[in-house]
Amino acid sequence: MADIRLENISKRFNNDIALNDVNIEVKDKEFFIIFGPAGAGKTTLLNVIAGIHMPNHGAVYLQDQYINHVEPEDRNIAMVFEDYALYPHLSVFDNIASPLRSPRYKKPEPEIKKEVERVAEILNIEWLLERSPDQLSNGQRQRVGLGRALVREPNVYLMDEPITHLDAKLRHQMRAELKEMQKSLDTTTIYVTHDYLEALSLGDRIAVINEGQIMQVGTPEEVYFFPENEFVAGSFGEPEINIFEGDIMTSEQVDFSPFFGQSAFGFLPKEKQQVLGNKGLQTIRIGLRPKDIHFQFEPVNSKEYIKGKVFSFEPLGAKAVLTVEINGKYIRITMKYNEDISINQDVYIKIDLNTAIYFDELGNNLLSQFSAKRRGMAWQN
């Protein structure tokens, strides 16, 4: 077993707060993602687990054993760094083999050769074993760094953005390979990334972190369909979610004029009316994914529709991103590619509240959501 528990972890560097009261529990053999923007505290959190940084407050437990004062080399944790950290004077073979030749994990040479070749085959770098690091591309160096960690049998793998420097095609391939490797490695992996696609595709669970605080911990489905606040909602998806402000006019209607500057109404489904009515709110913030916004270019005379103009149109192969400007506010919509669209063209959008995500007036708390993805169109509070 190799479960990890962090209790009330805080870390400062001078006057800067890197981690603020972080609580996380990683299950045995789980592929656990730490996801957030640059400077959020992801790498600091990984370093605390590895023992590279000592927390100013809080406790780290490995297999229910308190390990704050256990030296990094005694934790039996393998770490993959973003910047490769290869030995420049050693060949690829010797770089991968180096952990197995250390005094602590020393293995016989025949066993080392077998393990290095096994890992090299998994990473598709067996043909590079005799090269030196300066003869490799960035992507190949990243794989060697990954191989140096995989050659061991640690309690936990810590991976700090290990495929960031790969090109897009190879990164996509490596995501699939890492998921498959996790099954064969049969151990706990904690993986840091700022790429939401990596987080959603690789993670059994995801911890979303921002400014040193955990925003939400959940499965990929939970953080995407049921984000606990606006920050989490905006972190997943490209283009990111649209957030509107609306006034609750009656138990059935929401007025969007505070956001758009023109009168427009959306009608709450019956399943939502009682839930939001019980909150006693006058103003709410509403999130809609770009794919869930209805639009048309033909004029329409209805209070449900809001008139705007095409601000930009970005073709992305079979689909495109349409940005609509309405009184200085910008709404992103995904659509099928259409070459006839022109800038400043009139467009009419309709807010469909069936697929909306509801937050309080500050955007800090999820109120409720209706997810079409759930079987039976289930109502979620």
Secondary structure, DSSP 4 states (H G I P E B T S, - for coil): ---EEEEEEEEEETTEEEEEEEEEEE-TT-EEEEE--TTSSHHHHHHHHHTSS--SEEEEEETTEE-TTS-GGGS-EEEE-TT----TTS-HHHHHHHHHHSTTT---HHHHHHHHHHHHHHTT-GGGTTS-GGGS-HHHHHHHHHHHHHTS--SEEEEESTTTTS-HHHHHHHHHHHHHHHHHHTSEEEEEES-HHHHHHH-SEEEEEETTEEEEEE-HHHHHHS-SSHHHHHHSSSSPPEEEEEEE-SSSEEE-HHHHSS--EEE--HHHHHHHHHHT-SEEEEEE-GGG-EEESS----TTEEEEEEEEEEEETTEEEEEEEETTEEEEEEEE--TT--TT-EEEEE--GGG-EEE-TTS-SEEEEE-TTSTT--EE-
